[in-house]
Amino acid sequence: MRVITGSARGMRLRSPEGRDVRPTGEKTKEAVFSILQNEIEGASVLDLFAGSGQLGIEALSRGAAHCTFVERDRRYAALVRENLSHTRLEERAEVYQGDCMAFLGIPCGPFDIALLDPPYRQGLLERALPLAAKVMRPGGVIVCETAVDEDPPDTAGDFRRAREYRYGKTKITLYRQDGEAVS
């Protein structure tokens, strides 16, 4: 796993070990950031279910102003901190070690971009998505990664499913506010 481009380009990130973690594939990550390329610069980013932190670190490397990483597992939260230190991006980041739903229940944000990559088929996306919508800035975008056979909700608060992209066994779903033009 490596940072694709930006200030930390080419740097390798440590990945969690074990079967309970599924890092986003390189092609999928590259596609997500190609989709978001015009929205990253100066953005406030939320990386829920952070794992190794690779998605938020990629956003920071590409010019996001700040990223808040949320990871329940203490070992993986420590790994996010280690990867941030390695890429020298820790000054523009905050790592919250705890439950995503609890985090979304405290005053936080607003965020321009939310990256949700929960464990597949556990109902976590359906629970987190409406809570994430509440902490978004007007004009923001929510990016969700699921298994290709999962069907994410059509709406979350005033955000609607705008586009879907498929990459092998992975589906990326973008949510934007009602009435916004889909890019």
N, C-alpha and C positions, 0 to 999 in steps of 0.2 A: 504494500500500500504506500503510495507516494502522493505528494502534493503536485497537482498538474501544472499550475502556472501561478504567476504573481511573485510576491516577495520571497516566498518559501519554496519556489519552484524546484521540483526534483527531490526535495527532502523526503526521506523515508519516515513513515510513522509506524510506531509499534501498534500491533493489533491484538485485541483480546484473544486468548486461547480458549479452546473448548467449543463444544457443539451448541451452547446456548446463545452464541453471538453470531450474527451474520452481517459482516461488513458490506457496505454498498460496493458493488463491483465498479471497476475503473470506467468501463464504457457507460454505465448508468450515471456515475458521478459526473463524467465529462458532459453527458447530455443534459443533465440538470443545470449545470453551470453555463452551458451554451444557451439554454432557455432563459436563464436569469441574468445574462451578461450585462444588460443595460440597467439592471436594478440593484446591483451589488454595491457600487461605489458609494461610500458614505452611509450605508445602510446599518440599521440596528437589527441583528439577527438572533433568532432563538433556535437552538439546536436541541430539540427534545429527544429523549431516548438516545443520548449522545454516543454511547459505546466508546469508541476510541477518540471521538471528536473530529473525525476526518471531514465531515461535511462542513461544520462550522469553521474549522481551520482552513479549508479551501476558500470559504467566503472571506475570512480575514486576509488570507494571502492575496486575494483578488481586490482588496480595497474596502471591505466592509469596515465601518467605524468601530463596531463593538459586536461581540457575540456572547450570549449567555448560554452556557452548556448545562443541561439538566440530565443527570444520570443517577439512577437509584442505587446501583451496585457500587459499594465503596472502592473495590479494586479497579473498576473501570473509570470511576471519577478520578482516581489517582493517575490512571493511564492518560486521561485527557490532560491533566495538569502536566504530566511528563512530556506529552507531545507538544503542548503549547510552549513549554520551556525550550524544547529542542528546536522548534521553529522560530523562537524568539518573538512570539505573538501574545505572550501572557499579559502584557500591559493593556491590551485591548479586549481582554476576556474576563469572564467571571464563570466559575464552576460551582454549581449548586448540586450537592450530593443529597439526593432524596427523591421521593416519589413525584412524578411529573404532575399528577392530579393535585397534589398538595401544593406544589410550586405554583401552578396556575390559579390556585385559590387565594394566594397572597397578592398584595399589590405589586405588580411588575409591569414592565413595558413602558410605553407601547413599542411594538416591534414592526419593522418594515417587511421582514421575511421570516417565516417560521418553517423549519425543516423538521418534519415528523417521520421518523423511521422506527416504528415500534416493532416488537416481535410479531411475526405474522400469526394470523388466525387466533388471536387471544382476546379480541374485542377491545383492545386498548385504543386503537385509532378512533373508534366510534365514541369512546368516552372522552378522549383528549381533544378531539377536533373542535367541538363547540366551545370548550374552555379556552382553547388557543385563539379562536376567533374573537373572543372578548378582549384580548390583550394586543390586538393588531391595530396599527395606525390606518387611517383611511387611505385607500390606494395600495395597501399591502397585499402580499401574496403568501399563501400557505401551500407548501409543497409536501405531499405525502407519498411515501413509498410503501407498497403492499405487494403481496403475491399477485401474479397476473389473474388468478381466478377469484380474488376477493373483489367485492363490489362496495367501495366506499360510499358513504351517504352523499346524496345530491346537494345538501346544504349543511351549513354550520353557521348559526347566527345569520348575519347578513352576507355571508360568503356563499357562493355557489360554485359547484364543480364547473370549471371552465374548459379544461383540456385534459386529455389522457394520452400518455405515451407508453408504449410497451417495448421492453428490452429483454428478450429471452423470457425468463420466469418472473420478471419484475415489472410492475406497473407503477408509473409516476402519475399522480393526479394533482393538478393545480386548481386551487380555489382562489377566486377573486370576488370582490364585492359586487352585489347586484348592480346591474346596469353598466358595469365597466366593460370596455372593449377588450376582447380576447386578443392577445398578441400572438 
